[in-house]
Amino acid sequence: MKSWQIVRLVAGTFVLLSLALGVQGSPIFVSEWWLAFTAFVGANLLQSALTQWCLMESILGKLGVKRG
């Protein structure tokens, strides 16, 4: 996998997991504060789209993951 694919995979997983933990109807509900994490991931995706820079992609590059 290339770095952009991993970033999208992780972001999607974080969004779905934080929604499952933050929505009251979920069987694994913990707290509504998990929805703040969903907003954080969304804000980072927006920032990376506007600035063309993503911290996670930079970290993955240093770990040897192919950029794409």
Biopython code that builds the backbone (N, CA, C, O; Angstrom):
import numpy as np
from Bio.PDB.StructureBuilder import StructureBuilder

atoms = [
    (1, "MET", "N", (0.834, -1.180, 0.000)),
    (1, "MET", "CA", (0.000, 0.000, 0.000)),
    (1, "MET", "C", (0.881, 1.247, 0.000)),
    (1, "MET", "O", (1.983, 1.260, 0.548)),
    (2, "LYS", "N", (0.371, 2.262, -0.616)),
    (2, "LYS", "CA", (1.077, 3.543, -0.619)),
    (2, "LYS", "C", (0.581, 4.395, 0.539)),
    (2, "LYS", "O", (-0.459, 4.110, 1.133)),
    (3, "SER", "N", (1.334, 5.442, 0.852)),
    (3, "SER", "CA", (1.033, 6.230, 2.046)),
    (3, "SER", "C", (-0.362, 6.843, 2.018)),
    (3, "SER", "O", (-1.041, 6.869, 3.045)),
    (4, "TRP", "N", (-0.802, 7.339, 0.860)),
    (4, "TRP", "CA", (-2.128, 7.966, 0.812)),
    (4, "TRP", "C", (-3.229, 6.951, 1.086)),
    (4, "TRP", "O", (-4.274, 7.302, 1.636)),
    (5, "GLN", "N", (-3.003, 5.694, 0.706)),
    (5, "GLN", "CA", (-3.998, 4.662, 0.964)),
    (5, "GLN", "C", (-4.070, 4.336, 2.454)),
    (5, "GLN", "O", (-5.152, 4.124, 3.002)),
    (6, "ILE", "N", (-2.913, 4.300, 3.099)),
    (6, "ILE", "CA", (-2.875, 4.023, 4.535)),
    (6, "ILE", "C", (-3.528, 5.160, 5.310)),
    (6, "ILE", "O", (-4.270, 4.921, 6.263)),
    (7, "VAL", "N", (-3.252, 6.399, 4.901)),
    (7, "VAL", "CA", (-3.859, 7.560, 5.574)),
    (7, "VAL", "C", (-5.375, 7.479, 5.487)),
    (7, "VAL", "O", (-6.061, 7.700, 6.485)),
    (8, "ARG", "N", (-5.901, 7.172, 4.330)),
    (8, "ARG", "CA", (-7.361, 7.072, 4.168)),
    (8, "ARG", "C", (-7.932, 5.900, 4.964)),
    (8, "ARG", "O", (-9.005, 6.013, 5.555)),
    (9, "LEU", "N", (-7.221, 4.783, 4.979)),
    (9, "LEU", "CA", (-7.659, 3.618, 5.740)),
    (9, "LEU", "C", (-7.730, 3.934, 7.226)),
    (9, "LEU", "O", (-8.719, 3.612, 7.884)),
    (10, "VAL", "N", (-6.694, 4.559, 7.754)),
    (10, "VAL", "CA", (-6.656, 4.895, 9.178)),
    (10, "VAL", "C", (-7.710, 5.951, 9.513)),
    (10, "VAL", "O", (-8.400, 5.834, 10.526)),
    (11, "ALA", "N", (-7.839, 6.975, 8.677)),
    (11, "ALA", "CA", (-8.827, 8.026, 8.932)),
    (11, "ALA", "C", (-10.245, 7.443, 8.938)),
    (11, "ALA", "O", (-11.041, 7.759, 9.823)),
    (12, "GLY", "N", (-10.556, 6.609, 7.971)),
    (12, "GLY", "CA", (-11.878, 5.986, 7.921)),
    (12, "GLY", "C", (-12.147, 5.105, 9.122)),
    (12, "GLY", "O", (-13.253, 5.101, 9.664)),
    (13, "THR", "N", (-11.134, 4.355, 9.540)),
    (13, "THR", "CA", (-11.276, 3.502, 10.715)),
    (13, "THR", "C", (-11.507, 4.339, 11.963)),
    (13, "THR", "O", (-12.371, 4.015, 12.778)),
    (14, "PHE", "N", (-10.731, 5.426, 12.118)),
    (14, "PHE", "CA", (-10.900, 6.303, 13.279)),
    (14, "PHE", "C", (-12.286, 6.931, 13.310)),
    (14, "PHE", "O", (-12.904, 7.019, 14.371)),
    (15, "VAL", "N", (-12.776, 7.366, 12.162)),
    (15, "VAL", "CA", (-14.100, 7.997, 12.113)),
    (15, "VAL", "C", (-15.181, 6.991, 12.516)),
    (15, "VAL", "O", (-16.034, 7.292, 13.351)),
    (16, "LEU", "N", (-15.143, 5.807, 11.924)),
    (16, "LEU", "CA", (-16.169, 4.807, 12.241)),
    (16, "LEU", "C", (-16.094, 4.359, 13.698)),
    (16, "LEU", "O", (-17.127, 4.195, 14.347)),
    (17, "LEU", "N", (-14.890, 4.160, 14.215)),
    (17, "LEU", "CA", (-14.730, 3.737, 15.603)),
    (17, "LEU", "C", (-15.192, 4.825, 16.569)),
    (17, "LEU", "O", (-15.882, 4.534, 17.546)),
    (18, "SER", "N", (-14.816, 6.077, 16.299)),
    (18, "SER", "CA", (-15.216, 7.150, 17.203)),
    (18, "SER", "C", (-16.726, 7.392, 17.146)),
    (18, "SER", "O", (-17.325, 7.765, 18.154)),
    (19, "LEU", "N", (-17.344, 7.188, 15.989)),
    (19, "LEU", "CA", (-18.802, 7.286, 15.916)),
    (19, "LEU", "C", (-19.460, 6.163, 16.721)),
    (19, "LEU", "O", (-20.443, 6.393, 17.426)),
    (20, "ALA", "N", (-18.922, 4.963, 16.614)),
    (20, "ALA", "CA", (-19.478, 3.839, 17.370)),
    (20, "ALA", "C", (-19.352, 4.073, 18.872)),
    (20, "ALA", "O", (-20.229, 3.669, 19.636)),
    (21, "LEU", "N", (-18.277, 4.719, 19.299)),
    (21, "LEU", "CA", (-18.064, 4.988, 20.719)),
    (21, "LEU", "C", (-18.817, 6.225, 21.206)),
    (21, "LEU", "O", (-19.018, 6.391, 22.409)),
    (22, "GLY", "N", (-19.236, 7.099, 20.276)),
    (22, "GLY", "CA", (-19.833, 8.361, 20.683)),
    (22, "GLY", "C", (-21.322, 8.524, 20.453)),
    (22, "GLY", "O", (-21.918, 9.476, 20.957)),
    (23, "VAL", "N", (-21.934, 7.628, 19.710)),
    (23, "VAL", "CA", (-23.376, 7.731, 19.437)),
    (23, "VAL", "C", (-24.127, 6.858, 20.445)),
    (23, "VAL", "O", (-23.818, 5.678, 20.616)),
    (24, "GLN", "N", (-25.111, 7.454, 21.103)),
    (24, "GLN", "CA", (-25.792, 6.766, 22.202)),
    (24, "GLN", "C", (-26.475, 5.464, 21.806)),
    (24, "GLN", "O", (-26.586, 4.564, 22.638)),
    (25, "GLY", "N", (-26.931, 5.334, 20.580)),
    (25, "GLY", "CA", (-27.605, 4.115, 20.161)),
    (25, "GLY", "C", (-26.674, 2.954, 19.879)),
    (25, "GLY", "O", (-27.130, 1.837, 19.635)),
    (26, "SER", "N", (-25.392, 3.199, 19.908)),
    (26, "SER", "CA", (-24.406, 2.168, 19.597)),
    (26, "SER", "C", (-24.264, 1.172, 20.753)),
    (26, "SER", "O", (-24.332, 1.554, 21.921)),
    (27, "PRO", "N", (-24.067, -0.108, 20.416)),
    (27, "PRO", "CA", (-23.887, -1.094, 21.488)),
    (27, "PRO", "C", (-22.561, -0.933, 22.243)),
    (27, "PRO", "O", (-22.402, -1.493, 23.328)),
    (28, "ILE", "N", (-21.615, -0.181, 21.686)),
    (28, "ILE", "CA", (-20.345, 0.023, 22.388)),
    (28, "ILE", "C", (-20.169, 1.490, 22.803)),
    (28, "ILE", "O", (-19.045, 1.975, 22.925)),
    (29, "PHE", "N", (-21.282, 2.184, 23.017)),
    (29, "PHE", "CA", (-21.260, 3.587, 23.426)),
    (29, "PHE", "C", (-20.470, 3.755, 24.715)),
    (29, "PHE", "O", (-20.636, 2.996, 25.670)),
    (30, "VAL", "N", (-19.594, 4.779, 24.723)),
    (30, "VAL", "CA", (-18.821, 5.106, 25.913)),
    (30, "VAL", "C", (-19.165, 6.512, 26.391)),
    (30, "VAL", "O", (-19.586, 6.709, 27.530)),
    (31, "SER", "N", (-18.978, 7.487, 25.498)),
    (31, "SER", "CA", (-19.217, 8.883, 25.850)),
    (31, "SER", "C", (-19.434, 9.691, 24.580)),
    (31, "SER", "O", (-18.887, 9.368, 23.525)),
    (32, "GLU", "N", (-20.232, 10.738, 24.690)),
    (32, "GLU", "CA", (-20.445, 11.617, 23.535)),
    (32, "GLU", "C", (-19.186, 12.385, 23.162)),
    (32, "GLU", "O", (-19.090, 12.924, 22.059)),
    (33, "TRP", "N", (-18.226, 12.440, 24.066)),
    (33, "TRP", "CA", (-16.972, 13.151, 23.786)),
    (33, "TRP", "C", (-16.168, 12.493, 22.670)),
    (33, "TRP", "O", (-15.277, 13.130, 22.108)),
    (34, "TRP", "N", (-16.453, 11.249, 22.337)),
    (34, "TRP", "CA", (-15.776, 10.598, 21.216)),
    (34, "TRP", "C", (-16.098, 11.289, 19.893)),
    (34, "TRP", "O", (-15.337, 11.182, 18.931)),
    (35, "LEU", "N", (-17.218, 11.993, 19.847)),
    (35, "LEU", "CA", (-17.573, 12.725, 18.633)),
    (35, "LEU", "C", (-16.594, 13.870, 18.373)),
    (35, "LEU", "O", (-16.437, 14.297, 17.230)),
    (36, "ALA", "N", (-15.937, 14.369, 19.418)),
    (36, "ALA", "CA", (-14.904, 15.392, 19.243)),
    (36, "ALA", "C", (-13.731, 14.811, 18.467)),
    (36, "ALA", "O", (-13.102, 15.517, 17.679)),
    (37, "PHE", "N", (-13.430, 13.537, 18.679)),
    (37, "PHE", "CA", (-12.353, 12.888, 17.930)),
    (37, "PHE", "C", (-12.732, 12.770, 16.451)),
    (37, "PHE", "O", (-11.882, 12.921, 15.574)),
    (38, "THR", "N", (-14.007, 12.501, 16.183)),
    (38, "THR", "CA", (-14.488, 12.466, 14.805)),
    (38, "THR", "C", (-14.270, 13.819, 14.135)),
    (38, "THR", "O", (-13.818, 13.888, 12.992)),
    (39, "ALA", "N", (-14.594, 14.892, 14.851)),
    (39, "ALA", "CA", (-14.391, 16.243, 14.326)),
    (39, "ALA", "C", (-12.911, 16.531, 14.113)),
    (39, "ALA", "O", (-12.548, 17.179, 13.132)),
    (40, "PHE", "N", (-12.055, 16.065, 15.009)),
    (40, "PHE", "CA", (-10.608, 16.255, 14.889)),
    (40, "PHE", "C", (-10.078, 15.589, 13.623)),
    (40, "PHE", "O", (-9.287, 16.188, 12.893)),
    (41, "VAL", "N", (-10.502, 14.367, 13.360)),
    (41, "VAL", "CA", (-10.065, 13.658, 12.153)),
    (41, "VAL", "C", (-10.552, 14.401, 10.906)),
    (41, "VAL", "O", (-9.795, 14.572, 9.951)),
    (42, "GLY", "N", (-11.801, 14.837, 10.913)),
    (42, "GLY", "CA", (-12.340, 15.596, 9.781)),
    (42, "GLY", "C", (-11.588, 16.890, 9.551)),
    (42, "GLY", "O", (-11.309, 17.248, 8.407)),
    (43, "ALA", "N", (-11.256, 17.597, 10.622)),
    (43, "ALA", "CA", (-10.505, 18.852, 10.502)),
    (43, "ALA", "C", (-9.115, 18.604, 9.934)),
    (43, "ALA", "O", (-8.622, 19.398, 9.133)),
    (44, "ASN", "N", (-8.481, 17.514, 10.340)),
    (44, "ASN", "CA", (-7.161, 17.189, 9.801)),
    (44, "ASN", "C", (-7.230, 16.825, 8.322)),
    (44, "ASN", "O", (-6.336, 17.187, 7.557)),
    (45, "LEU", "N", (-8.271, 16.119, 7.910)),
    (45, "LEU", "CA", (-8.445, 15.802, 6.496)),
    (45, "LEU", "C", (-8.651, 17.072, 5.678)),
    (45, "LEU", "O", (-8.098, 17.213, 4.587)),
    (46, "LEU", "N", (-9.446, 17.990, 6.210)),
    (46, "LEU", "CA", (-9.675, 19.265, 5.540)),
    (46, "LEU", "C", (-8.379, 20.072, 5.435)),
    (46, "LEU", "O", (-8.060, 20.615, 4.377)),
    (47, "GLN", "N", (-7.644, 20.144, 6.532)),
    (47, "GLN", "CA", (-6.370, 20.871, 6.547)),
    (47, "GLN", "C", (-5.388, 20.285, 5.541)),
    (47, "GLN", "O", (-4.718, 21.033, 4.830)),
    (48, "SER", "N", (-5.293, 18.974, 5.471)),
    (48, "SER", "CA", (-4.337, 18.356, 4.551)),
    (48, "SER", "C", (-4.734, 18.572, 3.095)),
    (48, "SER", "O", (-3.873, 18.665, 2.220)),
    (49, "ALA", "N", (-6.029, 18.650, 2.835)),
    (49, "ALA", "CA", (-6.487, 18.916, 1.468)),
    (49, "ALA", "C", (-6.147, 20.338, 1.041)),
    (49, "ALA", "O", (-5.820, 20.576, -0.121)),
    (50, "LEU", "N", (-6.222, 21.285, 1.977)),
    (50, "LEU", "CA", (-5.974, 22.688, 1.647)),
    (50, "LEU", "C", (-4.492, 23.044, 1.615)),
    (50, "LEU", "O", (-4.074, 23.901, 0.836)),
    (51, "THR", "N", (-3.700, 22.389, 2.459)),
    (51, "THR", "CA", (-2.283, 22.753, 2.557)),
    (51, "THR", "C", (-1.356, 21.798, 1.807)),
    (51, "THR", "O", (-0.170, 22.081, 1.643)),
    (52, "GLN", "N", (-1.898, 20.666, 1.352)),
    (52, "GLN", "CA", (-1.093, 19.639, 0.681)),
    (52, "GLN", "C", (-0.026, 19.045, 1.599)),
    (52, "GLN", "O", (1.000, 18.567, 1.115)),
    (53, "TRP", "N", (-0.250, 19.067, 2.923)),
    (53, "TRP", "CA", (0.671, 18.495, 3.896)),
    (53, "TRP", "C", (-0.110, 17.692, 4.920)),
    (53, "TRP", "O", (-1.126, 18.154, 5.441)),
    (54, "CYS", "N", (0.368, 16.487, 5.209)),
    (54, "CYS", "CA", (-0.277, 15.603, 6.168)),
    (54, "CYS", "C", (0.799, 15.021, 7.081)),
    (54, "CYS", "O", (1.741, 14.387, 6.607)),
    (55, "LEU", "N", (0.661, 15.236, 8.389)),
    (55, "LEU", "CA", (1.650, 14.749, 9.344)),
    (55, "LEU", "C", (1.789, 13.233, 9.266)),
    (55, "LEU", "O", (2.904, 12.712, 9.276)),
    (56, "MET", "N", (0.684, 12.532, 9.190)),
    (56, "MET", "CA", (0.756, 11.074, 9.152)),
    (56, "MET", "C", (1.483, 10.576, 7.907)),
    (56, "MET", "O", (2.236, 9.605, 7.972)),
    (57, "GLU", "N", (1.260, 11.232, 6.785)),
    (57, "GLU", "CA", (1.947, 10.836, 5.562)),
    (57, "GLU", "C", (3.450, 11.092, 5.680)),
    (57, "GLU", "O", (4.253, 10.321, 5.155)),
    (58, "SER", "N", (3.831, 12.159, 6.359)),
    (58, "SER", "CA", (5.249, 12.440, 6.601)),
    (58, "SER", "C", (5.873, 11.367, 7.483)),
    (58, "SER", "O", (6.990, 10.917, 7.227)),
    (59, "ILE", "N", (5.147, 10.958, 8.526)),
    (59, "ILE", "CA", (5.639, 9.916, 9.414)),
    (59, "ILE", "C", (5.774, 8.585, 8.673)),
    (59, "ILE", "O", (6.763, 7.870, 8.838)),
    (60, "LEU", "N", (4.776, 8.262, 7.860)),
    (60, "LEU", "CA", (4.827, 7.026, 7.080)),
    (60, "LEU", "C", (6.010, 7.033, 6.114)),
    (60, "LEU", "O", (6.647, 6.003, 5.897)),
    (61, "GLY", "N", (6.298, 8.193, 5.540)),
    (61, "GLY", "CA", (7.452, 8.314, 4.629)),
    (61, "GLY", "C", (8.751, 8.021, 5.344)),
    (61, "GLY", "O", (9.633, 7.370, 4.784)),
    (62, "LYS", "N", (8.886, 8.499, 6.593)),
    (62, "LYS", "CA", (10.091, 8.233, 7.366)),
    (62, "LYS", "C", (10.195, 6.769, 7.796)),
    (62, "LYS", "O", (11.286, 6.269, 8.069)),
    (63, "LEU", "N", (9.054, 6.094, 7.852)),
    (63, "LEU", "CA", (9.052, 4.663, 8.183)),
    (63, "LEU", "C", (9.301, 3.791, 6.949)),
    (63, "LEU", "O", (9.357, 2.565, 7.048)),
    (64, "GLY", "N", (9.450, 4.429, 5.796)),
    (64, "GLY", "CA", (9.786, 3.687, 4.589)),
    (64, "GLY", "C", (8.617, 3.313, 3.716)),
    (64, "GLY", "O", (8.789, 2.556, 2.761)),
    (65, "VAL", "N", (7.426, 3.818, 4.009)),
    (65, "VAL", "CA", (6.257, 3.520, 3.179)),
    (65, "VAL", "C", (6.359, 4.349, 1.900)),
    (65, "VAL", "O", (6.698, 5.532, 1.937)),
    (66, "LYS", "N", (6.061, 3.706, 0.768)),
    (66, "LYS", "CA", (6.124, 4.410, -0.517)),
    (66, "LYS", "C", (5.089, 5.517, -0.600)),
    (66, "LYS", "O", (3.923, 5.329, -0.249)),
    (67, "ARG", "N", (5.529, 6.658, -1.062)),
    (67, "ARG", "CA", (4.603, 7.769, -1.296)),
    (67, "ARG", "C", (3.902, 7.525, -2.629)),
    (67, "ARG", "O", (4.436, 6.874, -3.527)),
    (68, "GLY", "N", (2.716, 8.057, -2.727)),
    (68, "GLY", "CA", (2.014, 7.843, -3.978)),
    (68, "GLY", "C", (1.015, 8.916, -4.280)),
    (68, "GLY", "O", (0.345, 8.863, -5.311)),
]
sb = StructureBuilder()
sb.init_structure("model")
sb.init_model(0)
sb.init_chain("A")
sb.init_seg("    ")
for serial, (resi, resn, name, xyz) in enumerate(atoms, 1):
    if name == "N":
        sb.init_residue(resn, " ", resi, " ")
    sb.init_atom(name, np.array(xyz, "f"), 0.0, 1.0, " ", f" {name:<3s}", serial, name[0])
structure = sb.get_structure()
